[in-house]
Amino acid sequence: MSTAALRPIAAAVMSCAIAALTWSSVQAAETDFLGRFRGTWSGSGQVQREGNSQPRQVTCSVTGNPSENRISAQGNCRAALIFSRPIGVDLAYDARSSTYRGTYTGARIGPARLSGTRNGDTVNLRIEWPRPVNGDMQASMVIRNDGRGTLRITVADNLTPGGPVQQTSEIVLARQ
């Protein structure tokens, strides 16, 4: 076979090798990021459930269990001695679409679907509630893990139908 005939084959092999290396490095970066969530976390913050209510101070503890392309974080939040609620996030990373998808548990209306992308230390997620919350079925969640032991979770939603989107909860956790 001539050298000219081998060039297209060599180009195809190189393209496949580059694609495989790129995919592997992206997957490795996500695996490293997900590893930041390993262990026990605790902290506090505020949660506002409805537009006419005052934010409640909560304390939370969560245990994160990452694997190669997913994270499961389960725990509970407590407001004074009034109530305690189990909370959790299960997210899987899809390298082909560069998206995270999963569920959030802890809302009084049941599990919500999550989907979004990561940019640096931050995962920006869209929440799809199973039933209307504050007049609609969507909100946003931002999960930021700085890699130095601080995990910040914020949720933004409109508190009145058609009202402005505002922060409805913020919880800051520290690795224990």
N, C-alpha and C positions, 0 to 999 in steps of 0.2 A: 504494500500500500504506500502511496506517495505521501510526502510530507504535507502537501496541500490538502490531501484527502483527510489527514489526521487532525488538521486544525479545527474543523467544526466539532469533532468528537472531543478534543481537548478543551475547547471552549465550553461545551456542555458539561463536562466533568467538573471543570473549575466553577461554573455557575452553581452546580449542585453542592459542591463542597463549601462554597461561600455561604449559600443559603443555610446549610446545615450548621455551620459554625455560628452564623448570626442567630439562628433559632436557639442553639445551645447557650449562647451567652445571654440572650434575653431570658430564657428559662432559668439560668443560674442566678441572674439578677433578681428575679421574682422570688426564687427559693430563698435567697439571702434576705430579701425584704421580709418575707413571711416569717423567717426565723426570729425576727425582732419581737414577735408577739408571744414567744414561748415564755411560759412561767406564770407566776401569780402577780396580779396587779391590784392595787387598791387606791382609792381616792375619793373625791367628792365633787359636787357641782350643783347645778340648778336645773330643774325641769319644770316647764310650764305646760300644763295639759290643755288648757282652754283659754280663750281670749279674755274671759271675765274673771279668771283666777290669778292669784299671786303665784310667782315661781316658788317651788318647794326646794329646800335644801335637801340633797340626798348624799348618802355615802354608798359607795359601790365596791365590790370586789369581783374580780374576773380571773379565770384561769385560761390561758391561751395554749392551744395544742396545734402547732403548724405541722404540715407535711409538705411534700415536694411542691404541690401546686394548690394548696388550700390552707385555710385557717379556720379553726373552730375555737371560739372564745365564749365560755359560758360562766355565768355567775349570778349575782343578785344585787339589787339596789334597795336601800331602805331610807324612808323618810321618817325621821324621828322614830318613835315607836308605833306610829300610826299604820304604816304598811310596809311590806317587803314584797318585791316582785322579782321573779326570775328574769334574767335578760340573757341574750345570746346573739352571736353573729356567726354564721357559717358562710364562708366565701370561697369560691373556687376560681382560679385564674385560668383563662383560656389563652394560650400563647398564640394561637392562630388569629384571633381577633383582638388580642391585647386588652381584653376586658375581664372584669371581675363580675361574677354573678352569684347570688345566693339568697339567704333569708335573714331577717332580723326578727327575733322574738323578744317580747317584753311589752308590747303595746296591748292595751286592754281589749282591742278589737281582734287580736290574733296575729299570726305571723305575716310579715310583709316581705315582698320581693325586693331585692337590691340588685342594681346593675350600675357599672361605672368603670372608670379607668384610674390608673395611678400616674401621678406626676411627682417625681422625687419622693419625698417623705409622706406624701398625701394621697389618699384614695378618695376620690369624689364619686359619691354614689347617688343614684336616684332611688327614692323609696316609692314603692307602689303599695298602698294600703289595701287590705282586703275589702274594706268598706270606707265610706267617706269619713274623713277626719277634718274638722273645721271647714266643712263645706266642699272639700275636694278629696281626691284619692292619691295625691302626690306630695312629696316633700323631698328634701335633700339631706344627705348625711355626709359629713366629712370626717374621715379617720386619719389622724396624723400621728405617726410614730417617728420621733426624731432619731431613733437608734441609740439614744443615750439614756434611756430609762423613763421617758415621758410619753404617755399616750393620751391624746386629746380627741374626744368624740363630740361633734356638734351636730345638731339637727336644726334645719330652718324650714319654716312652713308659714302659711298665712293663718292667723288666729281667728279671723272672721272671714266668712265667704267673700271672695273677691278682694280681700284686704291685702295690705302689703306683706311681702315675705319678710320674716324676721326670725332671728335666732330663738328657738323654743327650748333648747336644752344645750348645756355644755357640761361635760364631765371630764375632769383631768385625773388621770391615774398614773401612779408611779410603780415601777417594778419593785417587788419585794424580795 
